[in-house]
Each structure stands twice: as structure tokens, then as C-alpha cells.
Amino acid sequence: MKEKHTVIDLFCGCGGLSSGFNKADYDITLGIDYWKDAISTFNHNHDKPVGIVADLFKETPKTISEKTGVLKADVIIGGPPCQGFSIAGKRVIDDERNQLYKSFVSFVEFYKPKVFLMENVPNIISMGGGIVKDTIIEDFEQLGYNVVYKILLASDYGVPQNRRRAFFVGTKNNTDFIFPKPTFEKHIVSQEAISDLPEQSLVDGTKYPMKPKSDYQKFVRNDSKGIHNHEITNHKEQTVEIIAMVPDGGNYKSLPKELHKTRKVNIAWTRLNSQKPSFTIDTGHRHHFHYKFNRVPTVRESARIQSFPDNFIFQCSKTSQYKQVGNAVPPVLAKVLAESIKNYL
């Protein structure tokens, strides 16, 4: 049997990237995150508990390697938080908050993987007039990598969500990585993603109340024996009344003038559009509502929109689960990238 390519996932969160690489038949040997809840979910959904809680502000690749016994990696993946990058200026990389980005660089230097994949917010490309992007490329080129970058739209790859993310890929063998072309001309819409999930809460493990209504639902059920993480939020009566006034795909502009300012954000009172991919699922927002039901989507509905399979089960509190889902890279997009990376290994 051919040996699988090994992967270390840094800042792994609950494991969206890892889930995609797993599906593409890689061996995830280590996942690292500072947040205990995310690691609980990461380990719950892996055959072996390879996720560890560690602070990469303090831990070096050498100490991690000694502690875990993970001595090599074919691929390093991850999305380091880059708060400090928003400070424009030539010495941006010296901002101490970018220590986590530097930690990613030091893992690549230590393990010398054949390929690395780094994910981030789209505006990292334009920050500081492009200084940030250029510095990132330079840092990895100094380690001997050919680096390319691209902003990808998740809905182009079979994710029912218009989520844009920047990806940097570095390869060792003097050939530039070629990003995969879109795999879906016709985008999957919100209704196709979640119309088989009921209005009310379900006890974890409840059997599906109906047959799948779309190919995407068939795909995402993924041999799951039932539904998990489908606990609804009970809103105040006044909130429900306001949501009820907003049509499918509408927002605060559909409301009477005097209600426009009831929430201070311009995305307030937005309903999913049943006939379009969802807008970006973020970490537990309370302003986006189901296209039909007068409530926010459940964790499972949000996970569907992120392309997590139904048998990927989120752990810890409901608030924590929302955050885990919102922070993740969509597994379906991760798998497409993982398959393209195989050509370079």
C-alpha cells in the first residue's frame, strides 16, 4: 500500500482544512491550536487524537517535535492570525502580534515540507499597499520555496457560500503551484444546502425526518446515521416579529423606517437568500437569519453552509460551536486544494 503524505495543521481550529486533506487521503499527523474547545472537536472527528493545545507564541517547532514525536511533514497547512498585519508600513512583520505568522514560517523552516499552504483574509494581499504580501513571499523564498497566491471564492468549488479567502502555496521543486480552476459553474444555493433540516431543535442523533432534497444534501449526509448540533435559538418575541417582516434574501431595508436603527450594523436583519449561496458565515453573528424560519441558522445549518459533512460533530457549548464553524476553512474547498497539491508531491 502506498504511504500517505503526512500533514501538520497549524492554528488548526476545529479542523476544516484537515478535514479536506483527510478526505483527499492525506495522513494528518499533528494539529495545533491554542483553543481547547477547537481541539476537542478536532480530536473527536479524527481516527486518532493528534490535536494538541499549545501556544505558538511560546512553543518552538523543536519543542513541539520533541513533545509529540512528529519528526517530519510532507505538507504544512494553516491560517495564522495576522492582527498585526493591519498596521501598514515597511516593518509590519516586526509587530509582535505577527509572532504567530513568524511561528508558521519557523515550522516551515524546521520541517522543510515539500509544500506549504497558508490561508488568510483576502485583504492581506492589498494591506500596506502590498508590502505584507511581498514580505510573506520574500520570507518563504529565502527558505527556498516558489510562492504563489490567489484569492478563491468558495462557491466556485462546490461550497454553498460566497466566502473569499487568500491562499499562499509554496513548493520546493522550482515549479509554481497552479491553483485549481473552479469546479462548479452553477453555484449551490442556501436552499439546496439546508432545506431538509427542520424548523425546531432535534436531539443529537435524531434520524433524518425526510429524504435529501438535493444532490448536495445527499453528499453532505455522508453516511451519517442522524443529525447533530441542530439546536435552535429561541429569540425574544419582538425579534421574531421583526425577522418575520424581512423577506427571503432581504435585509433591514425591507423594514419600516423606525426599525432600521434597531441594530447598529449594516448587515443587520439580513436573511439568507434561498436561491443564492450564503454570505460568509462568521463566528457566531446574530444578524443573519434563515431564509424561511424566523431564527438564526443552527450550528448544523451553518456547518452545512461551510460544507462540513453531517458526521463531523462539534463539541463544547453552542456559542463555542458557532465560533468553531465560523473560523474554519470550508472542507470541500480544502479537499480541492489538497488534490491539486498532490501533483507537486
N, C-alpha and C positions, 0 to 999 in steps of 0.2 A: 504494500500500500504506500502511495506517495505521501511523504511527510507534509503536513500543513505548514503554511507560512505563519510565523509567530508574530503577535502584535502586543505592544504595550499601549494602553489608552490613558493618557494624562488628563487631569481635570475631567474625568470620565462621566461625572454626573450619574444619572440612573442607568446610562448605557445605551443611548441612541446610536452613536457611532459604532460601538462594539456589536450591538445587535445586528446592524447591517453587515459588518465584516464577518460575524459569525455565520450569517445566512449565506455569505459568499464562500464559506468553507475555509476560513482562517482559524487559527488557534489563538484565542485571547489568553495570554499568559499572566497579564497583570493589568489591573485598573486602579488608578489612584485618584482620590478626591478628598477634600478637606471636610466635606459634609457627610456626617454619619448616616442620615436618612437615605441619601442618594446611594451610598454604598450598600445599605440593607437591600434596596431594590435591585441594585446591580447584581449582588450575590444571589438573591432569590431567583433571578432569571438566568443564571449560568449553571452549567452542569457542575462546575467546581467553584468554590468561593475564592476567586482570585482577586477580588476587590479589597483594597486596604484603605483605611483612613490615615492620611498623612498630610502634613503641612509643607508644601513645596517652597514656602518662604524659608524654611529651616532645614529641610532634609536634602541631602545631595544625592545624585544618581548612585554614587558609590555606596552610601549608607543604605539606600533602598535596595540595591543589588545584594548587599551582604545580608540584609534583613530577610529578603524574600527568596534568595537563591536564584533569581532570574538573571541569567548571565548574558543572554543575547536577545536580540529582537530583529526580525526582518523588516518590520514596519513600526513606526511610532506615529500615533494619531492623537488628536486632542484639540481642545479650544481654550487656550489660556485666557483668563480675564485680562483685559487690557485697559483698565480705567485710566491709567496714566497717559495712554496714547492720545487722549483728547487734548493734552497740553501741547499746542503746536510749538515748533521751534526745533532747532537742529539737535539739541541734546535731549530730545524727548525720551530716548531709550534709557537715559540715566535716572529718570523719575523712579523713585523707589517702589512705586506701585507696579512698575513694569518688571519687578523682580520675578514675577510668575512667568512672564513671557521669556525672561532670561533663563529660567529654570527649564522651560521647554527646549531652548537652544542647548543647554548643558546636557540634557538627556540625549539629544541627537549626537552631540559631540562624544559622549561617553559610550553609547551603544553602537554608534555608526550603522544605523539601519540602512537597508538598500533604498528605502523610500520613506519619506515622512509626509503626513497630511495634517495641515493646521487650518482650523476653521475659525472664522471670526465675523463680526458685524460688517455689513457692506461698506460703511463709511470709513473703515480702516484704510481703504485704498486711496481715498482723497484727503485724509487727515493731514494737516500741516502742509497742504499743497503737494502731497505725495511723498513727503520726507519719511513718514512712518513706513510706508510700503517699501521705499527704496532701502531703508535701513534693515528691514526684515530680510529682503533679498540678499543684501550685502553680508549680513551675519551668517546666513547659511551658505552663501557662495564661498566664504572664507573656510568653511568646513568641507568644501569640495562637492557641493550639490548644485545641480542645474535646477533653478527655481522658476516655476510659472504660477500665475494666479488667475482666478476668474471669479466673477460673481455669478452664482447659479440661482435660478428660480425653481423652488422645489416642485411646483405644479407641472413643470416641463418634464418631470421624471416620474410621474405617477403618484405624487403626494397631493391630497385634496386641499392644498393650502398655498397661497401666494407668498411663500416665505423666501426672502432673498438673503443669501449668506455668501461671504467671501471665503474662498479656499485657496491655500497655498500648497503646492505639491513640489517636493524636491526629490530628484532622482540622482543616482550615483554614476550611471553608465554613459554620461555625456550625451544622452538623448533627452530632449524635452518631453515631459508628460503631455499627452493630448487629452484635454477634457472631453468626457463623453458628450455626444450630441444629444439633444432632447429625445426622450423615448416615447413621449406622449404628445401627439398633435392635439388631440381632443382632451382637454383637462377634465379631471374627475371633480365633480361638484359636491357641495356640502350634503345635499340630499342623498347622493349615492353613497356617501360615507357613513351617515348615521340614521337613516330613516327606519332602520329595523330595531332601533333602541327605544324603549317606551318612555312615556312622559313621567312615570313615577319611579321611585327608587326600587332597586332589586337587591335582595340578599345575595352576597357573594356566592358565586357558583350556580345561581339560578339558570335553568335551561333556557335556551333561546325561545321567546314567545312566538316567533314567526320564522318562516324560511327567509334566506337572504333575498334582498330585492335588487341587487346589482352584482356585477362581477367583482367589484371592489369589496363588497361585503363578504362574498364567498372567499375571496383571497385573505381578507383580514381575520376571518374567523379561525383560519389556520389550525384546524383540529382541536380548537378549544372546546371543552366539554360544557362551558357555560359562560355567563357574563360576570365580570368582577369590576369593582371600582365604579359602579353606577349608582351613586348615592346623590340624590338631588339636593339643591339648596332651597330652603324654604324662605322666600323673600317676604318682606312686610307687605301688607295688603296694598298700601299706596304704591309701592314699587311695581307690584303685579299689574295694577290698574294702568300705570304709565307705560309699562312694556307692551301691554295689550293694544295701546294706541299706535304702536310702531309696526308698519307692515313688513313682510318678508323683504330683507335687503335694505330696509330703511334705517334712519338714524334720528337724532334729536330734531332735525329739520321737519320731520313729519309731525312733531308735537305742537300743541298750541304755544304761542309766543311766551306766555308766562312760565312755561315749564322748561324753556331752553336752558336756563341757568341753574337748573336743579343739580346738575353735576358740572364740575368746573373744567372738564376736559373735552376737547373737540371730538373725541371718539365715543362720547357718552351715548347711551341708549341705542347702540348700533346692533341691529340684528344680522345674523348670518344671512347671506343670500343663498336660498336653496339651489339656485341654478348657476352658481359660480363657486370656484374654490374659496375656502375660508380666507380671511385676512390672517396675518401672523398671530399664532397662539402665543401669548406671552405668559409671564409667571404669575398666574392667579388673578388676572384682571377681573373686575366686577362690572364691566361696562358693556360687554358683548353678550348677546342673548341668542338662544336657539332660534332658528328661522320660523318655528311654528309654536313651540311651547313657551309660556311666559316665565322663563327662568334662564339662568346661565347654563351653558353646557356642563354635563357631569365630567368627572375625570376621565371616564371611559370614552365619552364623546370627544373630548379634547385629544385623548390618546389616538383615537381613530383618525382625527384630522392631522395628527403628526405622523400617521402611518405605522404606529405600533400595532403588532398583532394582538388579538384578544387574549392570547395565553401569556402575554407579558403583563405581569401583575405588579401593581405599585404598592409599596409598603409605607407604613407610618401614617401620620394624620392626613385628613383630607386636604388641609391647607398646604401641607408639605408635598403631597402628591401633585397638586396643581403646579407647584413651583418646579418639581422634578420634570413634569411633562413639558412645561414652557421653556425650560433651559436646554432641552435635548435637541440633537440633530435628528431630523426625520430618518428612521432606519431604512426606508425604501430608497432615499437618495444616497445614504451611506453605502448601501449594497451596490448601487450602480457605480459609484466611485471605486469601491473595493474591487469590483470585477475589472474595471479599466486598469487599476494598479497592477493586477496580476500579469498584464502584458509586459510589465517592467521588471518582474521578479525572476 
